[in-house]
Amino acid sequence: MLPQMSARVARTCVPLSFASRRFASGGGQYNEPTGNLFGEPHLAPGQRRKWEWWEPYWYFGIFGGMGLATVGLYYKPDTSIKTWALQEAKSRMEARGEATDYASYKASREAKLVPRPDSA
């Protein structure tokens, strides 16, 4: 009696139109897998696949664009604030007559050093 009661309650709670509704896909219909990528047949040994009309444009466009972007980014001018500040500091130091590289700075410091007399 209980299974019949639960089935009767389920029928009255769920509208008939919802229970028998068919969706736009038409049910359980689908393409069976064939094992071929994109539905292309396997080629015999020694045969080459013929390109579609759009494939050369795609490959040359993508890889050519990446190549141009690589070259463009490699030769892009350096516009960072650090580079500008370094160039500005070097030009101001050269205008004052100061050394801008370590070797000449070290040589100028050694020339200015006066040996101290030994206190011993």
Residue frames as a rotation matrix with the C-alpha (Angstrom) as fourth column:
MET 1
0.564 0.826 0.000 0.00
0.826 -0.564 0.000 0.00
0.000 0.000 -1.000 0.00
LEU 2
0.410 -0.471 -0.781 2.84
0.232 -0.774 0.589 2.39
-0.882 -0.422 -0.208 0.79
PRO 3
-0.693 -0.690 0.210 4.55
0.392 -0.116 0.913 2.17
-0.605 0.715 0.350 -2.66
GLN 4
-0.225 0.683 0.695 1.23
0.928 -0.068 0.367 2.82
0.298 0.727 -0.618 -4.37
MET 5
0.689 0.507 -0.518 0.59
0.676 -0.708 0.207 5.78
-0.262 -0.493 -0.830 -2.12
SER 6
-0.026 -0.776 -0.630 3.97
0.202 -0.621 0.757 7.38
-0.979 -0.107 0.173 -2.81
ALA 7
-0.777 -0.206 0.595 3.49
0.601 0.040 0.798 6.97
-0.188 0.978 0.093 -6.57
ARG 8
0.187 0.934 0.305 0.01
0.938 -0.262 0.226 8.51
0.291 0.244 -0.925 -6.35
VAL 9
0.622 -0.025 -0.782 1.38
0.447 -0.809 0.382 11.45
-0.642 -0.588 -0.492 -4.31
ALA 10
-0.476 -0.869 -0.134 4.22
0.305 -0.306 0.902 11.97
-0.825 0.388 0.410 -6.79
ARG 11
-0.536 0.335 0.775 1.75
0.830 0.041 0.556 12.05
0.154 0.941 -0.300 -9.69
THR 12
0.558 0.830 0.009 -0.39
0.809 -0.547 0.214 14.66
0.183 -0.112 -0.977 -8.03
CYS 13
0.466 -0.440 -0.768 2.53
0.360 -0.698 0.619 16.85
-0.808 -0.565 -0.167 -6.90
VAL 14
-0.649 -0.745 -0.156 4.38
0.096 -0.283 0.954 16.98
-0.755 0.604 0.255 -10.26
PRO 15
0.242 0.774 -0.585 2.40
-0.604 -0.351 -0.715 18.45
-0.759 0.526 0.383 -13.15
LEU 16
0.550 0.064 0.833 1.98
0.407 0.850 -0.334 16.17
-0.729 0.523 0.442 -16.13
SER 17
0.979 -0.176 0.107 3.42
0.013 -0.466 -0.885 18.73
0.206 0.867 -0.453 -18.54
PHE 18
0.398 -0.883 0.248 6.69
-0.915 -0.362 0.178 18.86
-0.067 -0.298 -0.952 -16.57
ALA 19
0.160 -0.316 0.935 7.06
-0.332 0.875 0.352 15.10
-0.930 -0.367 0.035 -16.30
SER 20
0.413 0.052 0.909 6.67
0.681 0.646 -0.346 14.53
-0.605 0.762 0.231 -20.05
ARG 21
0.775 -0.147 -0.615 8.56
-0.353 -0.907 -0.228 17.64
-0.524 0.394 -0.755 -21.21
ARG 22
0.556 -0.634 0.537 10.94
0.820 0.524 -0.231 17.14
-0.134 0.569 0.812 -24.12
PHE 23
0.252 -0.564 -0.786 13.94
0.137 -0.783 0.606 19.35
-0.958 -0.260 -0.120 -24.40
ALA 24
0.658 0.038 -0.752 15.30
-0.619 -0.542 -0.568 21.06
-0.429 0.839 -0.333 -27.52
SER 25
-0.406 -0.906 -0.119 18.07
-0.836 0.316 0.448 18.53
-0.368 0.281 -0.886 -27.97
GLY 26
0.145 0.560 -0.816 15.56
-0.835 0.512 0.203 15.84
0.532 0.651 0.541 -28.83
GLY 27
0.944 0.285 0.170 16.39
-0.329 0.749 0.575 13.50
0.037 -0.598 0.800 -26.00
GLY 28
0.525 -0.747 0.408 19.28
-0.112 0.414 0.903 11.07
-0.844 -0.520 0.133 -25.83
GLN 29
0.883 -0.193 0.428 20.55
0.467 0.274 -0.841 11.56
0.045 0.942 0.332 -29.36
TYR 30
0.559 -0.769 -0.310 24.30
-0.468 -0.601 0.648 12.23
-0.684 -0.217 -0.696 -29.70
ASN 31
0.571 -0.461 -0.679 27.16
-0.681 0.196 -0.706 11.55
0.459 0.865 -0.202 -32.07
GLU 32
0.965 -0.260 0.046 28.83
0.205 0.847 0.490 8.28
-0.166 -0.464 0.870 -31.34
PRO 33
0.372 -0.900 -0.228 32.61
-0.643 -0.428 0.635 8.60
-0.669 -0.090 -0.738 -30.86
THR 34
0.976 -0.033 -0.214 34.56
-0.160 0.555 -0.816 7.31
0.146 0.831 0.536 -33.85
GLY 35
0.536 -0.843 -0.041 38.10
0.599 0.346 0.722 7.72
-0.594 -0.412 0.691 -32.53
ASN 36
-0.073 -0.538 0.840 38.97
0.930 -0.341 -0.137 10.26
0.360 0.771 0.525 -35.22
LEU 37
-0.478 -0.171 -0.861 39.97
0.591 -0.788 -0.171 13.75
-0.649 -0.591 0.478 -34.17
PHE 38
-0.459 0.418 -0.784 37.43
-0.464 -0.865 -0.190 16.29
-0.758 0.277 0.591 -35.50
GLY 39
0.525 0.779 0.342 35.82
-0.166 0.488 -0.857 13.54
-0.835 0.393 0.386 -37.57
GLU 40
0.264 -0.501 -0.824 38.73
-0.964 -0.168 -0.207 13.29
-0.035 0.849 -0.527 -40.01
PRO 41
0.987 0.107 -0.120 39.49
-0.120 0.987 -0.104 9.83
0.107 0.117 0.987 -41.34
HIS 42
0.385 -0.896 0.223 42.80
-0.047 0.222 0.974 8.11
-0.922 -0.385 0.043 -40.70
LEU 43
0.552 -0.283 -0.784 45.28
-0.830 -0.275 -0.485 8.50
-0.079 0.919 -0.386 -43.56
ALA 44
0.950 -0.299 -0.085 47.14
0.266 0.924 -0.274 5.65
0.161 0.238 0.958 -45.16
PRO 45
0.402 -0.872 -0.278 50.86
0.419 -0.095 0.903 5.46
-0.814 -0.480 0.327 -44.34
GLY 46
-0.544 -0.730 0.413 52.87
0.746 -0.195 0.637 7.88
-0.385 0.655 0.651 -46.47
GLN 47
0.034 0.624 0.780 49.94
0.784 -0.501 0.367 10.19
0.620 0.599 -0.506 -47.20
ARG 48
-0.928 -0.299 -0.224 49.82
0.374 -0.758 -0.534 13.81
-0.010 -0.579 0.815 -46.05
ARG 49
0.003 0.955 -0.297 46.76
0.860 -0.154 -0.487 15.65
-0.511 -0.254 -0.821 -44.90
LYS 50
-0.378 -0.051 0.925 45.61
0.716 -0.649 0.257 18.44
0.587 0.759 0.282 -47.22
TRP 51
-0.848 0.018 -0.530 45.23
0.381 -0.675 -0.632 21.81
-0.369 -0.738 0.565 -45.53
GLU 52
0.304 0.946 0.116 41.94
0.907 -0.250 -0.339 23.64
-0.291 0.209 -0.934 -45.61
TRP 53
0.277 -0.177 0.945 41.91
0.657 -0.682 -0.320 27.09
0.701 0.710 -0.073 -47.25
TRP 54
0.804 0.150 0.575 42.09
-0.216 -0.827 0.518 28.95
0.553 -0.541 -0.633 -43.92
GLU 55
0.863 -0.425 -0.273 44.89
0.482 0.532 0.696 26.98
-0.150 -0.732 0.664 -42.27
PRO 56
-0.081 -0.950 0.301 47.90
0.928 -0.182 -0.325 28.71
0.364 0.253 0.896 -43.89
TYR 57
0.039 0.161 0.986 46.44
-0.016 -0.987 0.162 32.12
0.999 -0.022 -0.036 -43.01
TRP 58
0.923 0.373 0.094 45.88
-0.117 0.038 0.992 30.96
0.366 -0.927 0.079 -39.46
TYR 59
0.638 -0.725 -0.261 49.36
0.754 0.517 0.405 29.50
-0.158 -0.455 0.876 -38.88
PHE 60
-0.280 -0.781 0.559 51.30
0.830 -0.490 -0.269 32.27
0.483 0.389 0.784 -40.63
GLY 61
0.225 0.439 0.870 49.12
-0.047 -0.887 0.460 34.91
0.973 -0.144 -0.178 -38.99
ILE 62
0.982 0.178 -0.059 49.49
0.038 0.119 0.992 33.56
0.183 -0.977 0.110 -35.47
PHE 63
0.481 -0.862 -0.158 53.19
0.804 0.362 0.472 32.72
-0.350 -0.354 0.867 -35.59
GLY 64
-0.181 -0.506 0.843 54.06
0.760 -0.616 -0.206 35.74
0.624 0.604 0.496 -37.70
GLY 65
0.531 0.463 0.709 52.24
-0.087 -0.803 0.590 37.98
0.843 -0.375 -0.386 -35.26
MET 66
0.951 -0.236 -0.200 54.07
0.257 0.246 0.935 36.41
-0.171 -0.940 0.294 -32.33
GLY 67
0.101 -0.964 0.244 57.39
0.994 0.105 0.004 36.90
-0.030 0.242 0.970 -34.14
LEU 68
-0.070 -0.069 0.995 56.64
0.395 -0.918 -0.035 40.56
0.916 0.390 0.091 -34.86
ALA 69
0.847 0.418 0.328 55.55
-0.141 -0.419 0.897 41.11
0.512 -0.806 -0.296 -31.26
THR 70
0.702 -0.655 -0.279 58.77
0.658 0.448 0.605 39.48
-0.271 -0.608 0.746 -30.00
VAL 71
-0.221 -0.806 0.549 60.97
0.920 -0.359 -0.157 41.68
0.324 0.471 0.821 -32.19
GLY 72
0.173 0.376 0.910 58.95
0.142 -0.924 0.355 44.77
0.975 0.068 -0.213 -31.30
LEU 73
0.977 0.211 0.033 59.19
-0.010 -0.106 0.994 44.11
0.214 -0.972 -0.102 -27.57
TYR 74
0.409 -0.900 -0.150 62.92
0.897 0.367 0.247 43.36
-0.167 -0.236 0.957 -27.81
TYR 75
-0.523 -0.648 0.554 63.67
0.775 -0.632 -0.007 46.69
0.355 0.425 0.833 -29.49
LYS 76
0.600 0.785 0.153 61.18
0.600 -0.569 0.562 48.71
0.529 -0.245 -0.812 -27.44
PRO 77
-0.192 -0.702 0.686 62.78
-0.079 -0.685 -0.724 51.83
0.978 -0.193 0.076 -25.96
ASP 78
-0.308 0.006 -0.951 63.38
0.890 0.356 -0.286 51.80
0.337 -0.934 -0.115 -22.22
THR 79
-0.202 0.345 0.916 61.12
-0.036 -0.938 0.346 54.47
0.979 0.037 0.201 -20.73
SER 80
0.370 0.343 -0.863 61.26
0.790 0.373 0.487 53.48
0.489 -0.862 -0.133 -17.06
ILE 81
0.926 0.028 0.377 61.73
-0.152 -0.885 0.439 56.10
0.347 -0.464 -0.815 -14.35
LYS 82
0.698 -0.712 0.069 64.85
0.221 0.307 0.926 54.31
-0.681 -0.631 0.372 -13.07
THR 83
0.102 -0.661 0.743 66.61
0.990 0.141 -0.010 54.63
-0.098 0.737 0.669 -16.43
TRP 84
0.508 0.143 0.849 65.73
0.390 -0.917 -0.079 58.31
0.768 0.372 -0.522 -16.67
ALA 85
0.982 -0.121 0.148 66.93
-0.187 -0.466 0.864 58.95
-0.036 -0.876 -0.481 -13.09
LEU 86
0.454 -0.865 0.214 70.23
0.599 0.474 0.645 57.16
-0.660 -0.165 0.733 -13.73
GLN 87
0.053 -0.411 0.910 70.90
0.939 -0.288 -0.185 59.18
0.339 0.865 0.371 -16.88
GLU 88
0.716 0.268 0.645 69.96
0.098 -0.953 0.288 62.42
0.691 -0.143 -0.708 -15.12
ALA 89
0.914 -0.404 -0.019 72.24
0.002 -0.043 0.999 61.64
-0.405 -0.914 -0.038 -12.15
LYS 90
0.205 -0.880 0.428 75.15
0.876 0.360 0.322 60.78
-0.438 0.309 0.844 -14.46
SER 91
0.187 -0.119 0.975 74.75
0.718 -0.661 -0.218 63.99
0.671 0.741 -0.038 -16.47
ARG 92
0.896 0.160 0.414 74.62
-0.133 -0.794 0.594 66.10
0.424 -0.587 -0.690 -13.28
MET 93
0.730 -0.683 0.018 77.68
0.258 0.299 0.918 64.34
-0.633 -0.666 0.395 -11.83
GLU 94
0.064 -0.713 0.698 79.63
0.995 0.095 0.006 64.84
-0.071 0.694 0.716 -15.07
ALA 95
0.512 0.177 0.841 78.63
0.373 -0.927 -0.032 68.52
0.774 0.330 -0.541 -15.08
ARG 96
0.946 -0.173 0.275 80.14
-0.325 -0.461 0.826 68.85
-0.016 -0.870 -0.493 -11.58
GLY 97
0.160 -0.946 -0.283 83.26
-0.797 0.045 -0.602 66.96
0.582 0.322 -0.747 -12.65
GLU 98
0.030 -0.099 0.995 82.63
-0.824 0.561 0.081 63.89
-0.566 -0.822 -0.065 -10.49
ALA 99
-0.887 -0.399 -0.232 83.36
-0.462 0.755 0.465 60.32
-0.010 0.520 -0.854 -11.50
THR 100
0.086 0.994 -0.074 80.40
-0.996 0.085 -0.018 58.28
-0.012 0.075 0.997 -12.76
ASP 101
0.570 0.074 -0.818 81.90
-0.239 0.968 -0.078 54.78
0.786 0.240 0.570 -12.85
TYR 102
0.996 -0.080 -0.026 83.38
0.051 0.327 0.944 52.76
-0.067 -0.942 0.330 -10.02
ALA 103
0.382 -0.921 0.080 86.93
0.918 0.368 -0.144 52.43
0.103 0.129 0.986 -11.37
SER 104
-0.211 -0.475 0.855 87.48
0.383 -0.844 -0.374 56.18
0.899 0.248 0.360 -11.76
TYR 105
0.667 0.484 0.566 85.71
-0.354 -0.462 0.813 56.83
0.655 -0.743 -0.136 -8.45
LYS 106
0.902 -0.363 -0.234 88.03
0.419 0.607 0.675 54.39
-0.103 -0.707 0.699 -6.66
ALA 107
0.029 -0.942 0.334 91.10
0.925 -0.101 -0.366 55.93
0.378 0.320 0.869 -8.30
SER 108
0.008 0.024 1.000 90.03
-0.015 -1.000 0.024 59.47
1.000 -0.015 -0.008 -7.31
ARG 109
0.914 0.340 0.222 89.41
-0.234 -0.006 0.972 58.34
0.332 -0.940 0.075 -3.71
GLU 110
0.636 -0.742 -0.210 92.85
0.764 0.568 0.305 56.70
-0.107 -0.355 0.929 -3.47
ALA 111
-0.142 -0.703 0.697 94.50
0.684 -0.578 -0.444 59.84
0.715 0.414 0.563 -4.84
LYS 112
0.253 0.325 0.911 92.78
-0.306 -0.866 0.394 61.99
0.918 -0.379 -0.119 -2.21
LEU 113
0.927 0.103 -0.361 93.69
0.271 0.478 0.835 59.71
0.259 -0.872 0.415 0.69
VAL 114
0.242 -0.860 0.448 96.53
-0.695 -0.476 -0.538 60.97
0.677 -0.181 -0.714 2.80
PRO 115
0.070 -0.239 -0.968 98.45
0.406 0.893 -0.191 58.34
0.911 -0.380 0.160 4.70
ARG 116
0.859 0.274 0.432 98.08
-0.280 -0.455 0.845 58.76
0.428 -0.847 -0.315 8.46
PRO 117
-0.228 -0.962 0.152 101.13
-0.694 0.051 -0.718 58.75
0.683 -0.269 -0.679 10.62
ASP 118
0.006 0.167 -0.986 101.46
0.400 0.903 0.155 55.75
0.916 -0.396 -0.061 12.84
SER 119
0.524 0.275 0.806 100.41
-0.558 -0.604 0.569 56.49
0.643 -0.748 -0.163 16.37
ALA 120
0.914 -0.135 -0.383 102.59
0.321 0.817 0.478 53.73
0.248 -0.560 0.790 17.78
